[in-house]
Amino acid sequence: AVNHMYRQGITGVDFIICNTDAQALELSPIPNKVQLGSSLTEGMGAGSIPEVGKNSAIENIDDVKAMLGSTTKMLFITAGMGGGTGTGASPIIAQAAKELDILTVAIITTPFAFEGKRRKMQADDGLDELKKYVDSYLVISNDRLREIFGNLTLGSAFAQADDILTTAAKGIAEIITVPGYINVDFKDVRTVMKDSGVSIMGSYSADGENRALAAVEGALASPLLKDNEIEGARYILLNISSGLREVTMDEVTIITDYIQDKAGLSADLIWGNCIDEHLEDKLSVTIIATGFQTTEQRAKDRQNVKKISLLTPEEAPLVRPVEPVNSFIEAKPQPVATEPVLKVQEEPKQSDLFGDLFNAGRATKVEEPENAAIIHHLIEEEAPVAEAQETGFEFEVKLSETDFVFETPTAQFEEEEITFTPEPPIAEAPVITASGDTSAPGAIHGAG
């Protein structure tokens, strides 16, 4: 495929061929060549073993870096997955390009189904490893090649695949390298393809009265790309090329409206226009869509979506509280504590010092025994019978009544009047006062 690209020519692109097969390198017309694993494989290939291809690339990775140099801004890696060299070496080269901060795009092919499950599994593993290091990748399915060109000879079918690979690389590269009225520069391409994952690329040329619509429809129906739906794409890079018959504003509107309709209004469309005299009266449309999932990934996500069903009253279990928590439900009586109540022993009052002389002629109150405690009970009367339509609750609280009579003590003496000042009662509990001085040890601070 890379030899076919070299013969077709891509403006502003240099080619490097890397292989473990010395014979294949010798037959290639590309001047820049890197022998991978010269000591490991001795130029006889990787034997369809990806681990051999990987170690061969590691052995000569410095030679690859020297070829790339410090001026390379973008790298295309074309490889066939499922064998030894392409499957094992391409991730190592992509990793080296990532370390050099080179925008890397991989264009790879997947094996035919008749090549066996083992080769298919190796291709899947190699692609998973390659995804870790490339910014974007395009997958061309050989099975799609068989479906479309099944009646062609083997050589003609592979030539069609080589054309698709060349169109993909040429379409992306020449968006940058070929000047036009509205240029799409490298920064635009980097924005679209940097860390974008899977890409969809299509290119098509058409002429005639309806060439604009025919070109954009053909670009979105690229037969050998693994996915050709741009729905849900985050970025779309569009390049419109015309020859002797220049593109009109109406044709640009037809193309952009068609793409927006297929991709959705959320897609960020970056477009440019250039002149290619080889097109003559034809109009060429190249579309690169990135930043979305593949069809298989979207289908897998739809299968993994959790279904939420609301339970009907017949299906929902009846949940009852373990303990009554409603205020209208009578709570269970709590046991009364039987611990003894400690009483503070009172000192004799000053009035007792005078005995009966002080209490003579004074009404006295009969005190209840000290051990007799006054207990207030909440008495719940029986609620009246409720009517059939209504449910109600009535409560009435009765408290035992206690009358206390306080009189100002008076004492009269015939000979002299005695005046006394009662002492303040002793507090039953200590009182703590928070002062402003918080530096004293043991002080208790309070926030006022």
C-alpha positions in Angstrom: 0.0 0.0 0.0 2.8 2.4 0.9 4.5 1.7 -2.5 1.2 2.6 -4.2 0.9 5.8 -2.3 4.5 6.7 -3.3 3.7 6.1 -7.0 0.5 8.2 -6.8 2.3 11.0 -5.1 1.0 13.1 -2.2 2.0 16.8 -2.2 4.3 17.8 0.7 4.7 14.2 2.1 7.8 12.1 2.6 7.7 8.3 2.7 9.6 5.9 4.9 9.2 2.1 4.6 9.9 -0.2 7.6 9.9 -3.9 7.4 11.5 -7.1 8.8 11.6 -8.6 5.4 14.8 -7.6 3.6 13.5 -8.8 0.2 10.4 -6.6 0.4 12.6 -3.6 1.3 14.9 -4.2 -1.6 12.0 -4.3 -4.1 10.4 -1.1 -2.8 10.9 2.1 -4.8 10.8 4.3 -1.7 14.3 5.7 -1.0 13.9 6.0 2.9 14.1 2.4 4.3 14.5 1.0 7.8 15.4 -2.6 8.4 13.7 -3.8 11.6 15.2 -6.5 13.7 18.2 -7.1 11.4 19.9 -9.2 14.1 16.7 -10.8 15.5 15.1 -11.9 12.2 18.1 -11.7 9.9 15.9 -10.1 7.3 13.6 -13.1 7.0 10.4 -11.5 8.4 8.5 -11.9 11.7 6.8 -15.2 10.8 3.3 -13.8 11.6 4.3 -13.5 15.3 3.5 -10.0 16.7 5.9 -10.4 19.5 8.8 -10.8 17.0 7.6 -7.7 15.1 7.5 -5.7 18.4 11.0 -6.7 19.5 12.3 -6.0 16.0 10.9 -2.4 16.1 12.4 -1.9 19.6 15.8 -3.0 18.2 15.8 -0.3 15.5 13.6 2.4 17.0 16.4 4.9 17.1 16.8 4.6 13.3 13.1 5.4 13.0 13.4 8.4 15.2 16.4 9.6 13.2 14.3 9.4 10.0 11.5 11.4 11.6 13.8 14.1 12.7 12.7 17.2 14.6 10.8 18.8 11.7 8.0 16.2 11.3 4.7 17.6 12.4 2.3 14.8 11.2 2.8 11.1 10.7 0.7 8.6 8.8 1.2 4.9 9.8 -0.2 2.4 7.3 -0.1 -1.2 8.3 -1.9 -4.5 7.9 -3.2 -6.0 11.1 -3.1 -9.7 11.9 0.4 -10.6 10.9 3.8 -10.1 12.7 5.4 -6.9 11.5 2.4 -4.7 11.1 0.7 -5.9 14.3 3.7 -5.8 16.5 5.8 -3.0 15.1 3.2 -0.3 14.4 2.4 0.4 18.1 6.1 0.8 18.9 6.6 3.3 16.1 3.4 5.2 17.2 4.7 5.4 20.7 8.0 6.9 19.5 6.1 9.5 17.5 4.0 10.4 20.5 7.1 10.9 22.5 8.3 13.3 19.8 4.9 15.2 20.0 4.0 14.3 16.4 0.4 14.2 15.4 -0.1 10.6 14.4 -2.8 9.1 12.3 -3.0 5.3 11.6 -4.7 3.9 8.5 -4.9 0.1 9.0 -6.6 -2.9 7.4 -8.2 -5.8 9.1 -7.9 -9.4 7.8 -10.4 -11.5 5.9 -12.6 -13.8 7.8 -11.3 -16.8 5.9 -7.8 -16.1 7.2 -8.8 -17.6 10.5 -9.8 -16.7 14.0 -6.2 -16.6 15.3 -5.3 -13.9 12.8 -8.4 -12.0 13.6 -7.7 -12.1 17.3 -4.1 -10.9 16.7 -5.4 -8.0 14.6 -7.8 -7.0 17.4 -5.1 -7.1 20.0 -2.7 -5.1 17.8 -5.4 -2.4 17.1 -6.1 -2.1 20.9 -2.4 -1.6 21.5 -2.1 0.9 18.6 -5.0 3.0 19.9 -3.0 3.9 23.1 -0.5 5.9 21.1 -2.1 7.3 17.9 -4.2 10.5 17.9 -6.6 9.1 15.4 -7.1 5.9 13.3 -9.1 4.8 10.3 -10.0 1.1 9.8 -10.5 -0.5 6.4 -12.1 -3.9 6.5 -11.0 -6.5 4.0 -14.3 -8.3 4.5 -16.0 -5.2 3.1 -13.6 -5.4 0.2 -14.8 -9.0 -0.5 -18.5 -8.0 -0.2 -18.1 -5.1 -2.7 -15.5 -6.5 -5.1 -16.0 -10.2 -4.7 -16.2 -10.9 -8.4 -12.8 -9.1 -9.1 -9.5 -11.0 -9.3 -7.3 -11.0 -6.2 -4.9 -8.5 -7.6 -7.6 -6.1 -8.7 -9.3 -6.3 -5.3 -6.2 -5.4 -3.4 -5.5 -2.6 -5.9 -8.9 -1.2 -4.9 -7.9 -1.4 -1.2 -4.6 0.4 -2.0 -6.6 3.1 -3.7 -8.7 3.6 -0.6 -5.6 3.8 1.6 -4.0 6.3 -0.7 -7.2 8.4 -0.9 -7.4 8.5 2.9 -3.8 9.7 3.4 -3.9 12.0 0.4 -7.2 13.6 1.4 -5.9 14.4 4.9 -2.4 15.5 3.9 -3.4 17.7 1.0 -6.0 19.6 3.0 -2.9 21.1 4.7 -0.3 21.2 1.9 -2.4 22.4 -1.1 -3.3 26.1 -0.9 -6.7 27.5 -1.7 -9.0 30.5 -1.3 -10.0 29.3 2.2 -7.1 27.4 3.7 -7.3 24.7 6.3 -4.0 24.9 8.1 -2.2 22.4 10.2 -3.7 23.8 13.4 -7.2 23.1 12.1 -6.3 19.5 11.4 -4.6 19.1 14.8 -7.7 20.4 16.5 -9.9 17.9 14.7 -7.6 14.9 15.0 -5.7 15.3 18.2 -6.7 12.5 20.6 -9.9 12.0 18.6 -9.8 8.2 18.4 -11.7 6.6 15.6 -12.1 8.6 12.4 -14.3 8.4 9.4 -12.9 9.6 6.2 -14.5 9.8 2.7 -13.7 11.4 -0.6 -15.5 11.6 -3.8 -15.5 13.5 -7.1 -18.4 14.2 -9.3 -19.4 16.4 -12.3 -22.6 17.5 -14.0 -25.4 19.8 -12.9 -25.9 18.1 -9.5 -22.2 17.5 -8.9 -22.3 19.1 -5.3 -24.9 16.7 -4.0 -23.4 13.7 -5.8 -20.0 14.5 -4.4 -21.0 14.8 -0.8 -23.2 11.7 -1.0 -20.4 9.7 -2.5 -18.0 10.9 0.2 -20.3 9.8 3.0 -20.8 6.4 1.3 -17.1 5.4 1.1 -17.4 1.6 0.6 -14.3 0.3 2.3 -14.3 2.3 5.5 -15.5 0.3 8.5 -18.0 2.9 9.5 -19.6 5.5 7.2 -22.0 7.3 9.6 -21.1 10.7 10.8 -24.0 11.0 13.3 -22.7 12.2 16.6 -19.3 13.4 15.4 -17.7 16.1 17.4 -15.5 17.6 14.7 -15.9 17.5 10.9 -13.1 18.6 8.6 -14.4 19.4 5.1 -12.3 20.2 2.0 -14.0 21.2 -1.3 -11.7 21.1 -4.3 -12.6 22.3 -7.8 -10.8 22.5 -11.1 -11.5 24.6 -14.2 -15.1 25.0 -13.2 -14.9 26.8 -9.8 -17.3 25.9 -7.0 -20.2 28.3 -6.5 -21.7 29.6 -3.2 -24.9 27.6 -3.8 -22.8 24.4 -4.1 -21.0 25.1 -0.9 -24.4 25.6 0.8 -25.7 22.3 -0.5 -22.6 20.5 0.7 -22.5 22.0 4.2 -26.2 21.7 4.8 -26.2 18.1 3.8 -23.3 17.3 6.2 -24.9 19.2 9.1 -28.1 17.4 8.5 -26.3 14.0 8.8 -24.0 14.9 11.6 -26.3 17.0 13.7 -26.1 20.7 14.7 -23.7 19.9 17.6 -20.8 19.1 15.2 -18.1 21.7 14.8 -17.6 22.0 11.0 -14.2 23.3 9.8 -14.0 23.7 6.0 -11.7 24.9 3.3 -11.5 25.3 -0.5 -8.6 24.7 -2.8 -7.9 24.5 -6.6 -6.8 21.3 -8.4 -6.5 21.8 -12.1 -6.5 18.0 -12.7 -10.2 17.9 -11.7 -11.2 19.9 -14.7 -15.0 20.2 -14.4 -15.3 17.9 -11.4 -16.0 18.8 -7.8 -14.2 16.9 -5.1 -15.4 16.6 -1.5 -13.2 15.2 1.3 -14.8 14.7 4.7 -13.0 13.7 7.9 -15.2 13.1 11.0 -13.8 12.5 14.4 -14.6 12.4 18.1 -17.5 9.8 18.2 -18.0 6.2 18.8 -18.2 3.5 16.2 -21.5 1.8 15.2 -20.5 -1.3 17.2 -19.7 0.7 20.3 -23.0 2.6 20.1 -24.9 -0.7 19.7 -23.0 -2.2 22.7 -23.8 0.8 24.8 -27.5 0.5 24.0 -27.4 -3.1 25.1 -25.7 -2.2 28.4 -28.2 0.5 29.2 -29.9 -0.4 32.5 -33.7 -0.6 32.2 -35.7 1.1 35.0 -39.2 -0.2 35.6 -41.6 1.4 38.1 -43.4 -1.0 40.4 -47.2 -1.0 40.4 -49.1 -1.0 43.7 -49.8 -4.7 43.0 -46.1 -5.5 42.5 -44.7 -3.3 45.2 -44.4 -4.9 48.6 -46.3 -3.4 51.5 -43.9 -2.0 54.0 -45.0 -1.6 57.6 -43.1 0.1 60.4 -41.5 -2.1 62.9 -42.4 0.2 65.8 -45.3 2.7 65.8 -44.0 6.1 65.0 -47.2 8.0 64.3 -48.2 10.4 67.0 -51.8 9.1 66.8 -50.7 5.6 67.7 -50.6 5.0 71.4 -47.0 4.5 72.5 -46.0 1.7 74.8 -45.8 2.8 78.5 -42.2 3.3 79.6 -41.2 1.7 82.9 -40.8 4.2 85.8 -37.3 4.4 87.2 -37.1 3.0 90.7 -33.8 4.7 91.7 -34.0 6.6 95.0 -34.2 10.4 94.8 -31.5 12.1 96.8 -32.8 15.1 98.8 -30.6 17.9 100.1 -30.6 18.1 103.8 -31.9 21.5 104.9 -30.3 23.5 107.8 -32.6 24.9 110.4 -34.1 28.2 109.5 -33.5 31.3 111.5 -37.2 31.4 112.6 -36.8 28.1 114.3 -34.3 29.6 116.8 -37.2 31.4 118.5 -39.4 28.3 118.8 -43.1 28.7 119.5 -42.6 32.4 120.3 -42.1 33.2 116.6 -45.0 31.1 115.4 -47.5 32.3 118.1 -50.6 33.8 116.6 -49.5 32.9 113.1 -51.5 30.7 110.7 -49.4 27.7 109.8 -49.6 25.4 106.8 -49.7 21.7 107.3 -46.7 20.4 105.3 -46.9 17.1 103.5 -44.5 14.4 104.5 -41.1 14.7 102.8 -41.3 11.3 101.4 -44.5 12.0 99.7 -43.8 12.9 96.1 -46.3 14.6 93.9 -46.7 12.7 90.6 -48.6 14.3 87.8 -50.3 11.7 85.6 -51.6 12.2 82.1 -55.1 10.8 82.2 -56.4 9.9 78.7 -60.1 9.7 78.6 -61.8 7.3 76.4 -62.4 8.9 73.0 -66.0 9.1 71.8 -67.2 6.8 69.1 -66.3 8.2 65.7 -68.7 8.5 62.9 -68.5 6.1 60.0 -67.1 8.7 57.6 -64.6 10.3 59.8 -61.9 9.2 62.1 -60.9 11.5 65.0 -59.0 11.4 68.3 -59.7 13.5 71.3 -57.4 13.7 74.3 -57.9 15.5 77.7 -55.2 16.0 80.3 -56.1 16.2 84.0 -53.7 17.4 86.5 -54.0 17.0 90.3 -54.5 20.3 92.0 -52.4 21.5 94.8 -53.0 24.7 96.7 -50.2 26.6 98.2 -50.7 29.6 100.6 -47.8 31.9 101.3 -48.1 34.5 104.0 -45.7 37.1 105.1 -44.5 36.2 108.6 -45.3 38.8 111.2 -44.3 38.9 114.9 -45.5 41.4 117.6 -43.9 41.8 121.0 -45.1 43.9 123.7 -41.7 45.1 125.0 -39.5 45.3 121.9 -39.5 44.8 118.2 -37.2 42.3 116.8 -36.0 42.7 113.2 -34.3 39.9 111.4 -33.1 39.4 107.9 -33.4 35.8 106.6 -30.2 34.3 105.1 -30.4 33.3 101.4 -31.0 29.6 100.9 -28.1 27.4 100.1 -27.9 26.6 96.4 -28.4 22.9 95.6 -26.0 23.0 92.6 -22.9 25.0 91.9 -23.2 28.0 89.6 -20.4 28.5 87.0 -19.9 32.0 85.8 -17.7 32.6 82.7 -15.6 35.7 83.2 -13.6 37.6 80.7 -10.3 36.4 82.2 -9.6 33.2 80.3 -6.0 32.9 81.3 -6.7 31.4 84.8 -6.1 27.7 85.0 -9.3 25.6 85.1 -11.5 28.4 83.8 -14.6 27.4 81.8 -15.1 29.5 78.7 -18.6 30.3 77.5 -19.7 31.8 74.2 -22.3 34.4 75.0 
